Amino acid sequence: MLKLYNTETRTKEEIQLQGDTLTMYTCGPTVYNYAHIGNFRTYVFEDLLRRTIKSFDFPLKQVMNLTDVEDKTIKGAIEAGVPLATYTQTYKDAFFEDLKTLYVEPVEIYSPATDYIPQMITMIEALIEKGFAYQGKDGGVYYRLSAFPSYGRLSHLKLDELQEGASERVSDDEYDKESATDFVLWKSYDAKRDGDIFWESPFGKGRPGWHVECSAMATSLLGPTIDIHVGGVDNIFPHHENEIAQSEGCTGKHFVRHWLHAEHLIVDGKKMSKSLGNFYTLRDLLDKGYTGAEVRYLLLATHYRTQLNFTFEGLEAARQTLTRISDFVHRLRSAAAPTGAAAPIDDARTAFKGALGDDLNISVALAALFDFMKKVNTLIDAGQLTANEATRVLDFLQELNTVLAVLPLEEKELEIPAAITAAFEKRQAARAAKDWAEADKQRDYIHEQGYLIEDSPTGSRVKPL
């Protein structure tokens, strides 16, 4: 059973298949710059969710949007003096490259907003016809929130409180809307702001608002009611609230059965910002010598509804954890006891899957993995793990990795300098001759050079510290 927390109901609910396929919409990046690690915290969580859903044997159709028309993309294209498509393509390519680096599985459909302008216009026309939207004096089209009484049910905010707060911030002569809380569906063309970037529509030249983009793409690609909608907590209000109002106003049907949201990432206990010097893209971390697997593990290992405090100490800990798993895999490949005991695979599988089935409880799932490794290491130490049983363990780790996608299961040939290899061979020869002083001398030299010797019942090897 897979149970996930629903932001709207504030309870864990079992995921059940309503049709032939489970449908999921995930908010993707605004492609005006390189995505930062806060963005990737959400995308890695969404990948864990996707992989977990599939591990529970649900057929899945997932859509992720790419916001390529929006204030920031237009501003960037104008400043760069290039067409909008040229400007955003650079960051689309970078995004997909970063996803690959983080072992994020491709979804079934990526939907650039600019490919769905006609669908957005059709949705806006329907909302106007049904009385949910109107055209302001400036030519823009706005959603009439007063026509949608259930607005605020996702964020648990009340419309009258929103109206009161908005009226305190905006005076009546500062906008062309009926109410300060009404939001834009179609932005009227402004030559100074938009340059030559616009689309023709029944409302005049302009471009869609950000919120309507997701509603039009989600309903066009997945139908009027989708099973799961995912994003960061910053999307809850107003973006996802607005999606509900637009979609249900247009279709008259319940928009989303199950909402999930990932908490914020902070850096060293503070909000990430360029002014504080703690703003990092994935590329910044790669330039510092960290790997995609190390970054993925750090982003993955904290429960998605818990705020993640990113630190470089945490990245180092992730590196050590992956090294520990790599060492375990090496021991498995060397295990060759003539007879032995069975590894507790079934118990570990039950514990791992049960944890993920409980709202993606990743800490408990990883604890089940490490407890399993400890028990198998005990068998290896006791000379009780046969080669066949070691293969079963490796196959089980591969099974877990279809969900985690971060375990270092492919043993890589270590590049050890010739001088270190020579010292290791001298050390081994000295041990065989019981020349302990010489053996210790070579061991100390190897350690001073940044390497260590790992002795085990199955043999010895040199590896970096």
HUVEN-V363891 format. One record per pair of residues at least 24 apart in sequence whose C-alpha atoms are under 8 Angstrom apart, sorted by the first residue. I is the first residue (numbers start at 1). J is the second residue. D is the distance in whole Angstrom. If there is no record, write none. Layout:
BEGIN
I:J:D
I:J:D
END
This chain:
BEGIN
1:56:8
1:357:6
2:53:8
2:56:7
2:356:8
2:357:4
2:358:6
2:359:7
3:357:6
3:358:5
3:359:5
4:260:8
4:357:8
4:358:7
4:359:4
4:360:7
5:259:8
5:260:7
5:359:6
6:258:5
6:259:5
6:260:6
7:154:7
7:155:8
7:258:8
7:259:5
7:260:6
7:261:7
8:153:7
8:154:5
8:155:7
8:156:8
8:258:8
8:259:6
9:154:8
12:359:7
17:58:7
18:227:8
20:59:7
21:58:7
21:59:5
21:60:5
21:61:7
22:58:7
22:59:6
22:60:5
22:61:6
22:227:6
22:228:8
23:60:6
23:61:5
23:62:6
23:222:6
23:226:6
23:227:5
23:228:6
24:60:7
24:61:6
24:62:5
24:63:6
24:222:8
24:226:7
24:227:6
24:228:5
24:229:6
24:230:8
25:62:6
25:63:5
25:64:6
25:218:7
25:226:8
25:228:6
25:229:5
25:230:6
26:62:7
26:63:6
26:64:5
26:65:7
26:229:6
26:230:5
26:231:6
27:64:6
27:65:6
27:66:8
27:214:8
27:230:7
27:231:5
28:64:5
28:65:5
28:66:5
28:67:7
29:65:7
29:66:6
29:67:6
30:66:6
30:67:4
30:68:6
30:70:8
30:73:8
31:66:7
31:67:6
31:68:6
31:73:7
31:88:6
31:89:8
31:91:5
31:92:6
32:68:7
32:72:6
32:73:5
32:76:7
32:87:8
32:88:6
32:91:6
33:91:6
34:91:6
34:94:7
34:95:7
34:281:7
35:95:7
35:281:6
35:282:7
36:279:7
36:280:6
36:281:4
36:282:6
37:265:8
37:280:6
37:281:5
37:282:6
38:264:7
38:265:5
38:266:8
40:299:8
41:262:8
41:265:7
41:299:5
41:300:7
42:231:7
42:232:6
42:262:6
42:304:8
43:104:8
44:102:8
44:104:7
44:296:7
44:299:7
44:300:6
45:262:7
45:299:8
45:300:7
45:304:6
46:230:7
47:104:6
47:105:7
48:300:8
48:403:6
48:404:7
49:360:7
51:402:7
51:403:5
51:404:8
52:356:7
52:357:8
52:360:8
52:403:6
55:403:7
61:107:8
61:108:6
61:109:8
62:107:6
62:108:5
62:109:6
63:107:6
63:108:6
63:109:5
63:110:6
63:111:7
63:218:8
63:221:8
64:107:7
64:109:6
64:110:5
64:111:6
65:110:6
65:111:5
65:112:6
65:113:7
65:214:7
65:217:8
66:92:8
66:110:7
66:111:6
66:112:4
66:113:6
67:112:6
67:113:5
67:210:8
68:112:6
68:113:6
68:114:7
69:113:7
69:114:6
69:207:8
69:210:8
70:209:7
70:210:6
74:194:7
74:197:7
75:193:8
75:194:8
78:194:8
78:195:7
84:197:7
98:282:7
101:292:5
101:293:8
102:292:5
102:293:6
102:295:7
102:296:6
103:292:8
103:293:8
103:296:8
103:405:6
103:406:7
104:405:8
111:217:7
113:213:6
113:214:8
113:217:8
116:213:8
116:216:7
116:217:7
117:208:7
117:213:8
119:216:6
119:217:8
119:220:7
120:208:7
120:212:7
120:213:6
120:216:5
120:217:8
121:201:7
121:208:8
123:216:7
123:250:6
124:185:7
124:186:8
126:250:6
127:246:7
127:249:6
127:250:6
130:249:8
130:250:8
132:249:7
135:203:8
136:176:5
136:177:6
137:176:6
138:176:6
138:188:7
139:187:8
139:188:5
139:203:7
139:204:7
140:184:7
140:185:8
140:186:5
140:187:5
140:188:5
140:203:7
141:184:6
141:185:5
141:186:5
141:187:7
141:188:8
141:203:8
142:177:7
142:182:6
142:183:5
142:184:4
142:185:5
142:186:7
143:182:5
143:183:5
143:184:6
143:185:6
143:246:8
144:178:8
144:179:8
144:182:5
144:183:8
145:181:7
145:182:6
145:183:8
145:245:8
148:245:7
148:249:7
151:241:7
151:244:8
151:245:7
152:241:6
153:241:8
154:236:7
154:240:8
154:241:6
155:236:6
155:237:6
155:241:7
184:209:6
185:209:5
185:210:8
185:211:7
185:212:6
211:239:6
211:240:8
211:242:6
211:243:6
212:242:8
212:243:7
212:246:7
214:243:7
215:243:5
215:244:8
215:246:7
215:247:6
216:247:8
219:247:7
224:251:6
224:253:6
224:254:7
224:255:6
225:253:7
225:254:6
225:255:5
225:256:6
225:257:7
226:255:6
226:256:5
226:257:6
227:256:6
227:257:5
227:258:6
228:256:6
228:257:6
228:258:5
228:259:6
228:260:7
229:256:7
229:258:6
229:259:5
229:260:6
230:259:6
230:260:5
230:261:6
231:260:7
231:261:5
231:262:6
232:261:5
232:262:5
232:263:6
232:264:7
233:261:5
233:262:6
233:263:6
233:264:7
234:264:8
236:261:8
261:304:8
261:305:7
262:304:5
262:305:5
262:306:8
263:304:6
263:305:5
263:306:6
263:307:5
263:308:7
264:306:8
264:307:5
264:308:7
265:307:6
265:308:5
265:309:6
265:310:7
266:307:7
266:308:6
266:309:5
266:310:6
267:309:6
267:310:5
267:311:6
268:309:6
268:310:6
268:311:5
269:309:6
269:310:8
290:315:8
293:406:6
294:318:6
294:319:6
294:322:7
296:406:7
297:406:7
300:362:8
301:362:6
301:363:6
301:366:8
302:362:7
302:363:7
303:360:7
303:361:6
303:362:6
303:363:7
304:360:8
322:407:7
322:408:7
325:407:7
325:408:7
326:407:8
326:408:6
326:409:7
326:411:7
328:373:7
328:377:8
329:394:7
329:408:8
329:409:6
329:411:7
330:411:7
331:380:8
331:458:8
332:387:8
332:390:5
332:391:8
332:393:8
332:394:7
333:387:8
333:390:7
333:391:8
334:387:8
334:458:6
335:380:7
335:385:6
335:386:6
335:387:6
335:390:7
335:458:7
336:385:7
336:386:5
336:387:5
337:383:6
337:384:6
337:385:5
337:386:4
337:387:7
338:386:6
339:384:6
339:385:7
339:386:6
340:383:7
340:384:4
340:385:5
340:386:6
341:379:7
341:384:6
341:385:6
341:386:8
342:385:8
342:389:7
343:375:8
343:376:6
343:379:8
343:385:8
343:389:7
343:393:7
344:372:7
344:375:8
344:376:8
345:372:8
345:393:7
345:396:7
348:372:6
380:457:8
381:456:8
381:457:7
383:457:8
414:463:7
416:462:8
416:463:8
420:446:6
420:449:8
421:462:8
424:462:7
END
